[in-house]
Amino acid sequence: MKKNHFAKISHGCLLCLLMFFSGSCITIGGCVPLVKYERMVHLSAPLPVGSLFAAETHNGSITISGADVTDCNLTARITARATNEQDARELAEETKIKIEPSGDKLITRIEKPTPITRKSVSVDLEIIVPNRTNIELTTHNGDIRITNITGEVDGTTHNGKVITKQVAGTIKLRTHNGSVICEKVSGDVKLRTHNGSVRAFYSEYAPPVCNVSIVTHNGGVHFTAPQNFSAEADVSTHNGSIQTDLPITVIGKVSREKLTGKIGTGQGKLHLQTHNGSIKIR
């Protein structure tokens, strides 16, 4: 009996510790979810064509689209969670969103109250900018989506995926624990990912000469080249295979996991490398 009584007390103490560290209310029937409160913020600011737009979020996604406009229109969805509605509402209202010019940049700033123990807040951004805008984005625990941009794109995400579509410019993307999908690419790409796959598809209107560098860890690579593609190719994989539908003039030894050669006249660069995954070239 004493052992059983001690076990019950220990179990109760464990539940209390879990409640303290997780910030959630715990009952015998299970974990009671935190109360959620959402607030929308709409902002706009002039953004000259060819300028740089920059944004960074922690626990939130960023979706950005290019359009025939002359300013930046931003919608922020602030989602706050707390043990009661009043605290959740206060947390959402105390979270501030700003877009501020800085030289030739327009920067999004998110200010959250601290500390926020036993509470959480996330901010998702949805933005419309002029088509000809350079983009610089960073997210933590959130996805990045970029559509219809003619300019340079630089993005980094931790624990999220990146999707781009109809980007006519240089694309530089880095992810951790997430995949990368680039559709209708028209310029150079430099893609890096850990624990995720990469799929890059060039537009039928893309120039035949471009520089491509894709490196993955624990993921496969699927690359669709532009028409009449011309590049020096350096392709390698560990624990995977290489398949190509493009004619490649091989230089050196041919192996299942390494391919070096020339596509067309070899004017551009193609570097594909993966660990624990296969590579497909079309």
DRENVEX-195992 format. One record per residue (C-alpha): x, y, z; residue in one letter; residue number from 1. Coordinates in nm, 4 decimals, padded with zeros to 6 digits. Layout:
N
[pt [X,Y,Z],'A',NUM];
...
This chain:
282
[pt [00.0000,00.0000,00.0000],'M',1];
[pt [00.2791,00.2399,00.0890],'K',2];
[pt [00.4503,00.1699,-00.2422],'K',3];
[pt [00.1288,00.2389,-00.4334],'N',4];
[pt [00.0718,00.5579,-00.2359],'H',5];
[pt [00.4262,00.6698,-00.3094],'F',6];
[pt [00.3786,00.5941,-00.6796],'A',7];
[pt [00.0639,00.8074,-00.6904],'K',8];
[pt [00.2422,01.0974,-00.5235],'I',9];
[pt [00.5372,01.0661,-00.7642],'S',10];
[pt [00.3002,01.0605,-01.0595],'H',11];
[pt [00.1279,01.3723,-00.9327],'G',12];
[pt [00.4608,01.5525,-00.8863],'C',13];
[pt [00.5590,01.4600,-01.2411],'L',14];
[pt [00.2373,01.6099,-01.3764],'L',15];
[pt [00.3036,01.9308,-01.1847],'C',16];
[pt [00.6536,01.9538,-01.3280],'L',17];
[pt [00.5224,01.8988,-01.6795],'L',18];
[pt [00.2629,02.1692,-01.6248],'M',19];
[pt [00.5306,02.4108,-01.5039],'F',20];
[pt [00.7759,02.3576,-01.7893],'F',21];
[pt [00.5257,02.3292,-02.0758],'S',22];
[pt [00.3155,02.6275,-01.9720],'G',23];
[pt [-00.0053,02.4317,-02.0251],'S',24];
[pt [-00.2800,02.3462,-01.7803],'C',25];
[pt [-00.2868,01.9723,-01.7083],'I',26];
[pt [-00.5724,01.7682,-01.5682],'T',27];
[pt [-00.6194,01.3972,-01.5016],'I',28];
[pt [-00.8051,01.3646,-01.8318],'G',29];
[pt [-00.5135,01.5084,-02.0313],'G',30];
[pt [-00.3636,01.8387,-02.1415],'C',31];
[pt [-00.5987,02.1355,-02.1633],'V',32];
[pt [-00.5022,02.3503,-02.4678],'P',33];
[pt [-00.4158,02.7148,-02.4267],'L',34];
[pt [-00.6778,02.9742,-02.5234],'V',35];
[pt [-00.6114,03.1291,-02.8658],'K',36];
[pt [-00.6704,03.4904,-02.9705],'Y',37];
[pt [-00.6037,03.6307,-03.3192],'E',38];
[pt [-00.5503,03.9877,-03.4320],'R',39];
[pt [-00.5007,04.1190,-03.7875],'M',40];
[pt [-00.2780,04.4148,-03.8715],'V',41];
[pt [-00.2787,04.5874,-04.2117],'H',42];
[pt [00.0092,04.8161,-04.3115],'L',43];
[pt [00.1285,04.9849,-04.6299],'S',44];
[pt [00.4285,05.1930,-04.7340],'A',45];
[pt [00.5813,05.3225,-05.0585],'P',46];
[pt [00.8277,05.0819,-05.2187],'L',47];
[pt [01.0077,05.2091,-05.5313],'P',48];
[pt [01.0678,04.9556,-05.8070],'V',49];
[pt [01.4011,04.7791,-05.7643],'G',50];
[pt [01.4174,04.8306,-05.3877],'S',51];
[pt [01.4851,04.5642,-05.1255],'L',52];
[pt [01.2137,04.4286,-04.8976],'F',53];
[pt [01.3291,04.2441,-04.5843],'A',54];
[pt [01.1330,04.0529,-04.3187],'A',55];
[pt [01.2062,03.8080,-04.0388],'E',56];
[pt [00.9687,03.6037,-03.8247],'T',57];
[pt [01.0007,03.3707,-03.5273],'H',58];
[pt [00.7215,03.1117,-03.5157],'N',59];
[pt [00.5435,03.2243,-03.8280],'G',60];
[pt [00.5341,03.1999,-04.2067],'S',61];
[pt [00.5966,03.4548,-04.4819],'I',62];
[pt [00.4032,03.4660,-04.8094],'T',63];
[pt [00.5068,03.7314,-05.0604],'I',64];
[pt [00.3703,03.8026,-05.4091],'S',65];
[pt [00.4679,04.0478,-05.6783],'G',66];
[pt [00.2042,04.2618,-05.8507],'A',67];
[pt [00.1687,04.5721,-06.0666],'D',68];
[pt [00.1760,04.8106,-05.7696],'V',69];
[pt [00.3979,05.0928,-05.6424],'T',70];
[pt [00.3829,05.0235,-05.2689],'D',71];
[pt [00.4072,04.7430,-05.0141],'C',72];
[pt [00.0878,04.6063,-04.8612],'N',73];
[pt [00.1356,04.3848,-04.5574],'L',74];
[pt [-00.1136,04.1803,-04.3578],'T',75];
[pt [00.0056,04.0275,-04.0321],'A',76];
[pt [-00.1905,03.7581,-03.8504],'R',77];
[pt [-00.0923,03.7644,-03.4835],'I',78];
[pt [-00.1893,03.4473,-03.2977],'T',79];
[pt [-00.1470,03.4558,-02.9203],'A',80];
[pt [-00.2040,03.1687,-02.6775],'R',81];
[pt [-00.2339,03.1831,-02.3004],'A',82];
[pt [-00.4125,03.0051,-02.0173],'T',83];
[pt [-00.7047,03.2487,-02.0380],'N',84];
[pt [-00.8632,03.4756,-02.2973],'E',85];
[pt [-00.7647,03.8022,-02.1320],'Q',86];
[pt [-00.3939,03.7147,-02.1261],'D',87];
[pt [-00.4094,03.5932,-02.4846],'A',88];
[pt [-00.5767,03.9162,-02.5964],'R',89];
[pt [-00.3231,04.1318,-02.4101],'E',90];
[pt [-00.0349,03.9383,-02.5603],'L',91];
[pt [-00.1727,03.9849,-02.9132],'A',92];
[pt [-00.2337,04.3564,-02.8586],'E',93];
[pt [00.1141,04.4100,-02.7126],'E',94];
[pt [00.2759,04.2522,-03.0196],'T',95];
[pt [00.3661,04.5336,-03.2622],'K',96];
[pt [00.4277,04.5157,-03.6371],'I',97];
[pt [00.6097,04.7925,-03.8258],'K',98];
[pt [00.7426,04.8479,-04.1772],'I',99];
[pt [01.0189,05.1062,-04.1816],'E',100];
[pt [01.2389,05.2484,-04.4607],'P',101];
[pt [01.6149,05.2184,-04.4151],'S',102];
[pt [01.8112,05.3559,-04.7070],'G',103];
[pt [01.6998,05.1654,-05.0159],'D',104];
[pt [01.5356,04.8984,-04.7965],'K',105];
[pt [01.1926,04.8516,-04.6490],'L',106];
[pt [01.2221,04.6439,-04.3322],'I',107];
[pt [00.9498,04.4638,-04.1385],'T',108];
[pt [00.9975,04.4700,-03.7624],'R',109];
[pt [00.8093,04.2514,-03.5144],'I',110];
[pt [00.8216,04.3443,-03.1463],'E',111];
[pt [00.6952,04.0916,-02.8931],'K',112];
[pt [00.6604,04.1420,-02.5183],'P',113];
[pt [00.9092,03.9587,-02.2989],'T',114];
[pt [00.9119,03.7421,-02.1010],'P',115];
[pt [00.6087,03.5383,-02.2107],'I',116];
[pt [00.6270,03.2290,-01.9897],'T',117];
[pt [00.3241,02.9992,-02.0132],'R',118];
[pt [00.2247,03.1955,-02.3254],'K',119];
[pt [00.3145,03.1945,-02.6933],'S',120];
[pt [00.2741,03.4226,-02.9923],'V',121];
[pt [00.3249,03.3656,-03.3646],'S',122];
[pt [00.3114,03.6113,-03.6533],'V',123];
[pt [00.2293,03.5099,-04.0125],'D',124];
[pt [00.3005,03.7685,-04.2815],'L',125];
[pt [00.1272,03.8033,-04.6179],'E',126];
[pt [00.2786,04.0713,-04.8408],'I',127];
[pt [00.2215,04.2206,-05.1855],'I',128];
[pt [00.5090,04.4181,-05.3405],'V',129];
[pt [00.6007,04.5529,-05.6868],'P',130];
[pt [00.7104,04.2767,-05.9250],'N',131];
[pt [01.0600,04.4209,-05.9566],'R',132];
[pt [01.1611,04.3918,-05.5912],'T',133];
[pt [01.4613,04.2258,-05.4301],'N',134];
[pt [01.3610,03.9987,-05.1422],'I',135];
[pt [01.5393,03.9026,-04.8187],'E',136];
[pt [01.3441,03.6751,-04.5838],'L',137];
[pt [01.4171,03.4733,-04.2694],'T',138];
[pt [01.1786,03.2504,-04.0750],'T',139];
[pt [01.2044,03.0290,-03.7692],'H',140];
[pt [00.9445,02.7511,-03.7478],'N',141];
[pt [00.7581,02.8723,-04.0539],'G',142];
[pt [00.7380,02.8343,-04.4326],'D',143];
[pt [00.8408,03.0830,-04.7008],'I',144];
[pt [00.6389,03.1250,-05.0222],'R',145];
[pt [00.7466,03.3630,-05.2997],'I',146];
[pt [00.5539,03.4203,-05.6244],'T',147];
[pt [00.5899,03.6400,-05.9333],'N',148];
[pt [00.9066,03.8316,-05.8452],'I',149];
[pt [01.1597,03.9810,-06.0879],'T',150];
[pt [01.4597,04.0428,-05.8678],'G',151];
[pt [01.7109,03.8760,-05.6393],'E',152];
[pt [01.5666,03.6426,-05.3753],'V',153];
[pt [01.7540,03.5508,-05.0565],'D',154];
[pt [01.5777,03.3315,-04.8014],'G',155];
[pt [01.6606,03.1316,-04.4886],'T',156];
[pt [01.4253,02.9135,-04.2878],'T',157];
[pt [01.4655,02.6883,-03.9851],'H',158];
[pt [01.2086,02.4090,-03.9531],'N',159];
[pt [01.0085,02.5076,-04.2592],'G',160];
[pt [00.9882,02.4609,-04.6335],'K',161];
[pt [01.0474,02.7143,-04.9113],'V',162];
[pt [00.8375,02.7383,-05.2264],'I',163];
[pt [00.9051,02.9831,-05.5096],'T',164];
[pt [00.7172,03.0243,-05.8363],'K',165];
[pt [00.7880,03.2523,-06.1316],'Q',166];
[pt [01.0994,03.4174,-05.9912],'V',167];
[pt [01.3042,03.5839,-06.2656],'A',168];
[pt [01.6314,03.6570,-06.0893],'G',169];
[pt [01.9006,03.4996,-05.8773],'T',170];
[pt [01.7618,03.2707,-05.6058],'I',171];
[pt [01.9590,03.1926,-05.2889],'K',172];
[pt [01.7831,02.9738,-05.0338],'L',173];
[pt [01.8918,02.7898,-04.7199],'R',174];
[pt [01.6739,02.5582,-04.5121],'T',175];
[pt [01.7119,02.3409,-04.2040],'H',176];
[pt [01.4653,02.0550,-04.1643],'N',177];
[pt [01.2607,02.1494,-04.4679],'G',178];
[pt [01.2281,02.0979,-04.8413],'S',179];
[pt [01.2754,02.3455,-05.1275],'V',180];
[pt [01.0550,02.3673,-05.4366],'I',181];
[pt [01.1373,02.6235,-05.7078],'C',182];
[pt [00.9009,02.6350,-06.0063],'E',183];
[pt [00.9398,02.8353,-06.3292],'K',184];
[pt [01.2922,02.9503,-06.2463],'V',185];
[pt [01.4561,03.1959,-06.4884],'S',186];
[pt [01.7946,03.2791,-06.3323],'G',187];
[pt [02.0839,03.1422,-06.1317],'D',188];
[pt [02.0065,02.9343,-05.8211],'V',189];
[pt [02.2015,02.8447,-05.5088],'K',190];
[pt [02.0053,02.6118,-05.2824],'L',191];
[pt [02.1132,02.4493,-04.9556],'R',192];
[pt [01.9047,02.2248,-04.7322],'T',193];
[pt [01.9474,01.9877,-04.4374],'H',194];
[pt [01.7008,01.7035,-04.3923],'N',195];
[pt [01.4946,01.7892,-04.6960],'G',196];
[pt [01.4631,01.7399,-05.0701],'S',197];
[pt [01.5098,01.9976,-05.3478],'V',198];
[pt [01.3036,02.0271,-05.6649],'R',199];
[pt [01.4032,02.2978,-05.9147],'A',200];
[pt [01.2142,02.3386,-06.2435],'F',201];
[pt [01.3283,02.5947,-06.4996],'Y',202];
[pt [01.0822,02.7964,-06.7067],'S',203];
[pt [01.0524,02.7311,-07.0775],'E',204];
[pt [01.1474,03.0979,-07.1242],'Y',205];
[pt [01.4664,03.0768,-06.9160],'A',206];
[pt [01.8007,03.1435,-07.0877],'P',207];
[pt [02.0009,02.8316,-07.1792],'P',208];
[pt [02.3090,02.9438,-06.9841],'V',209];
[pt [02.2818,02.9708,-06.6046],'C',210];
[pt [02.4652,02.8721,-06.2883],'N',211];
[pt [02.3025,02.6105,-06.0654],'V',212];
[pt [02.4293,02.4892,-05.7287],'S',213];
[pt [02.2165,02.2536,-05.5175],'I',214];
[pt [02.3442,02.0763,-05.2063],'V',215];
[pt [02.1262,01.8617,-04.9814],'T',216];
[pt [02.1690,01.6391,-04.6778],'H',217];
[pt [01.9279,01.3518,-04.6269],'N',218];
[pt [01.7168,01.4323,-04.9312],'G',219];
[pt [01.6915,01.3841,-05.3041],'G',220];
[pt [01.7377,01.6326,-05.5912],'V',221];
[pt [01.5063,01.6702,-05.8897],'H',222];
[pt [01.6393,01.9200,-06.1482],'F',223];
[pt [01.4626,02.0174,-06.4712],'T',224];
[pt [01.6965,02.2230,-06.6897],'A',225];
[pt [01.6054,02.5120,-06.9214],'P',226];
[pt [01.5738,02.4396,-07.2910],'Q',227];
[pt [01.9051,02.3980,-07.4752],'N',228];
[pt [02.0841,02.3942,-07.1402],'F',229];
[pt [02.4601,02.4497,-07.1523],'S',230];
[pt [02.6801,02.3822,-06.8499],'A',231];
[pt [02.9777,02.2052,-06.7009],'E',232];
[pt [02.8279,01.9349,-06.4804],'A',233];
[pt [02.9552,01.8108,-06.1447],'D',234];
[pt [02.7031,01.5707,-05.9918],'V',235];
[pt [02.7568,01.3429,-05.6921],'S',236];
[pt [02.5589,01.1482,-05.4343],'T',237];
[pt [02.6224,00.9285,-05.1335],'H',238];
[pt [02.3879,00.6380,-05.0706],'N',239];
[pt [02.1845,00.7077,-05.3833],'G',240];
[pt [02.1867,00.7017,-05.7631],'S',241];
[pt [02.2105,00.9480,-06.0531],'I',242];
[pt [01.9627,00.9463,-06.3415],'Q',243];
[pt [01.9786,01.1889,-06.6346],'T',244];
[pt [01.7619,01.2416,-06.9418],'D',245];
[pt [02.0066,01.5010,-07.0789],'L',246];
[pt [02.3003,01.3960,-07.2972],'P',247];
[pt [02.6209,01.4538,-07.1010],'I',248];
[pt [02.9707,01.4263,-07.2425],'T',249];
[pt [03.1393,01.2447,-06.9558],'V',250];
[pt [03.4864,01.3417,-06.8390],'I',251];
[pt [03.6807,01.0869,-06.6344],'G',252];
[pt [03.5400,00.7722,-06.4816],'K',253];
[pt [03.1723,00.6859,-06.4854],'V',254];
[pt [03.0181,00.5588,-06.1618],'S',255];
[pt [02.6752,00.5176,-06.0059],'R',256];
[pt [02.7426,00.7968,-05.7533],'E',257];
[pt [02.9638,01.0429,-05.9444],'K',258];
[pt [02.9238,01.2172,-06.2798],'L',259];
[pt [03.1465,01.4856,-06.4272],'T',260];
[pt [03.1056,01.6167,-06.7782],'G',261];
[pt [02.9631,01.8752,-07.0133],'K',262];
[pt [02.6084,01.9513,-07.1217],'I',263];
[pt [02.5849,02.1306,-07.4578],'G',264];
[pt [02.8761,02.3693,-07.5012],'T',265];
[pt [02.9446,02.3816,-07.1269],'G',266];
[pt [02.9040,02.7566,-07.0764],'Q',267];
[pt [02.7231,02.7572,-06.7403],'G',268];
[pt [02.7732,02.5603,-06.4183],'K',269];
[pt [02.5705,02.2696,-06.2771],'L',270];
[pt [02.6664,02.1441,-05.9313],'H',271];
[pt [02.4344,01.8898,-05.7706],'L',272];
[pt [02.5303,01.7123,-05.4498],'Q',273];
[pt [02.3296,01.5054,-05.2064],'T',274];
[pt [02.3889,01.2804,-04.9077],'H',275];
[pt [02.1483,00.9920,-04.8575],'N',276];
[pt [01.9387,01.0599,-05.1665],'G',277];
[pt [01.9151,01.0213,-05.5413],'S',278];
[pt [01.9489,01.2802,-05.8209],'I',279];
[pt [01.7297,01.3125,-06.1285],'K',280];
[pt [01.8196,01.5456,-06.4191],'I',281];
[pt [01.5741,01.6253,-06.6951],'R',282];
